[in-house]
Amino acid sequence: MSFADTFKALSDPVRREILQMLKAGRMSAGEIASRFDMTQASVSYHLSILKKAELIFETREGTFIYYELNVSVVEEVMMWLAELKRGTGNE
C-alpha cells in the first residue's frame, strides 16, 4: 500500500462516497453507478483509483464484478494517523 495512492483516492468526494456505500457490504459496479449522476466510465475510473490504493477489492462472479471495502488498509491508515497524533503532544 502506498500512502500517496491512499490519500489521492481519499481526496475526492465521489470516492469517499463510494467507500461509505461499501461500508454496508459489497456492491456491483452497476449498483454503485446507479447512485451517481455520471457515466459508467467515470464511475469505473473512480473504482480504479480506489483499487490502486487497495481501499477496495473486486470479486468476479460470472459476468458481474462486486466491490468490497478493504478494511485492513483502512485500519492501517487509521493506525498511522493515530501514531501521528500521539507524537504531537495533543493526546
Secondary structure as GFF3:
##gff-version 3
##sequence-region A 1 91
A	DSSP	alpha_helix	3	10	.	.	.	ID=ss1
A	DSSP	alpha_helix	13	22	.	.	.	ID=ss2
A	DSSP	beta_strand	27	28	.	.	.	ID=ss3
A	DSSP	alpha_helix	29	33	.	.	.	ID=ss4
A	DSSP	alpha_helix	40	52	.	.	.	ID=ss5
A	DSSP	beta_strand	56	61	.	.	.	ID=ss6
A	DSSP	beta_strand	64	69	.	.	.	ID=ss7
A	DSSP	alpha_helix	71	86	.	.	.	ID=ss8
###
